[in-house]
Amino acid sequence: MRAPSPVLVIDAAILIAALLGRSAGALRVATSAAVLLVTDRAIEETRRRLDLGLGRADLLPLLDALVSELTVVPVLTLEPLLPTARKALVDAVTSRNGSTRDAHVLALAWSVDGDVWTTDRDFAGTGVASWSTPNLMRALLSVSAQDDQVKAMVGATGIEPVTPPV
C-alpha cells in the first residue's frame, strides 16, 4: 500500500461521519499526518444534510468548530478546473452515473496534487487516489509505524495494519 499524499481533500460524507462520531478518531489521526482541505461547497452540503436531511441542527456548532481546524478553499478559485473535473467524473469507471456533484472535490485534489478521503467510489479513474477511512488509517499506520502516538491513535480505531508485500 502506498503512502497517502501529505494533502488530503475531504468531502461532506467524511465531515458528517466525524460529526456523528463514526470517524472522529480517524479525523484526529489524519489531521496529525496530513493537511486537510475542504471546499466551501462541501461545508454547505454538510450543513444542509445535517439540518434538513438528518434533522441534526444541534451539530452545526460542532461543524463550525471542526471547520476552524481545516483549510477551506472557495469553489470560485477552482472554476478553471471544474469543466474538466465534471467530464472526468462523468467518464469515471466506477460511477458512470453522470453525477458531477463532487467536481469541486476532484478539482481541489488536482490543484494541490492531493488525495481524496471519501466514502464515494466516483473518483476511480479520475487521476487521483481516493481513500476509504479504514484504508487511510492502515496506510497512515504503515507510514507512521515509528510514531507511537499516531500508532496508538490508529490502534484505537480497531483497524489492523496491512503489511506490504516484499
N, C-alpha and C positions, 0 to 999 in steps of 0.2 A: 504494500500500500504506500503510495507516495505521500509526502507531507502536504498538508493544506497550505494554501497561499498565506502569507502573513496579513493579507487583507481579505476579509470575508464580508460579502454583501448578504444581508439577511432580508427575508421577505416577511409579510404580515403574519403568516402562519407560525413562524418561529416566535415572533413577539407575543402572539396570543397564547401559544403553548407555555411560554415563560410566565406570563401573567396569570395563567390558570394553575401554575405550579407544576406543570408537567415537565418543564425543561429549564427551570430556574437555575439549577446547579450547573447544567451544561452551558448556560449563558455566562455564568461566572467563570467557568473554565475557559471558554472561548475568548472572553474579554481579557483574560490574563495572557493569552497566547497569540492574539491577533488584533488588528484594528478592525472594529465592526462598523460597517457603513450601512445606512438605510436611506431610502428616498423619502421625501416628504409625502409622496403619494402612498407609500406603504404604511406610513404612520396614520394617515387619514383613513385608509382602508381598515386598519386595525381599530381605530375609533368607531367607525360605522359598525363593524362586526361585533365589537364588544357591546355597544349601546343598543343597536337595533336588532342584530342577529341573535345575540346571546342574552340580551337583557341584563348585562352586567356593567351598567354605567358606574357602579361603585369602584370598578377597576381603572377608570380613566385617570384619577390622580396618580395611581401606581404607574400607568403608562407614561405619564409626564415625567416621573422620576426616572424611569428606565431610559427614556429617550435622552434625558440630560447626560447620560453616560455614553451615548453613541454619537457617531459623526453623521449628521443629517445632510443629505445632498439634495438640493432642489431639482426637480424634474426638468425645469426650464433650462438648466445647464446641460442637460443630456439631449436636448431637442435634435441636434445634428445626427445623433446615432439612432434615434427612435425608429425611423422608417426601416433601416436595415435590421434592427432588432426585431421589429414586428414580422418582417419577412422570414427571418431565421426561425422564429417561433412557429410560424405557420408551417414551415417545412421540417420542423423538428421530428425526428424519428419516432420518439415515444408518444407524443401527443397527436400530431396530425389532426387535431380537432379544430384548428383555425383560431384558437384563443391567442390573443395578443395582449391580454390583460397585464402580463408581467414583463412587457417590453422594457419598462423603466428599470427593472431589476437587472435584466440582461445588459442593457446599455451601460448601467453603472459598473457592472462587473468588467465589461470590455474596457471601459475608460480608465480603470485603475489596475487592470490586469489581475483581478481578484477572482476568487471562487465564490460560488453561491451556496448559502446554507438555507435549505428549504425542505418542505415535505412534498413538493411538486416533482413530477418527472418530466415536465415540459422543457427542461433545459438540455436534455440529452441531444447531442449532435449540434449544439449551437456554438461550440468553441470555448466553452468554459467548463470547469469541473464543478459538479454540484454534489453537495454532501447532505446526507441524512444525519440526524442527530447522533444515532449510535455509531455510524462510521466515522463521523468527525471526531467523536470522543476517542474512539480506538486509535485514529491517526494521531491525535494530539498526545495520547498516552505513549505511543511508539516514539514520537519525535522527542518528547519530554521525559523519557524514562529516567534520566538522571535528576530531574527536578522533583524532589519528594513532595512538595506542596501540590503541584499540578497532578502528580500521580495519585495522591490521597484524594483530591477533589474528584478526579475522574473515577477512581475506585468507588467512591461513594455513590456514583450513579448506578453501580451494579453491572456495568458493561465490561466485559473481559477484553483485554488487548489481543490483537491478532499478530502473531509473529510472522514477519515477512519471510517468504521462501528464500533459500540461499542459492 
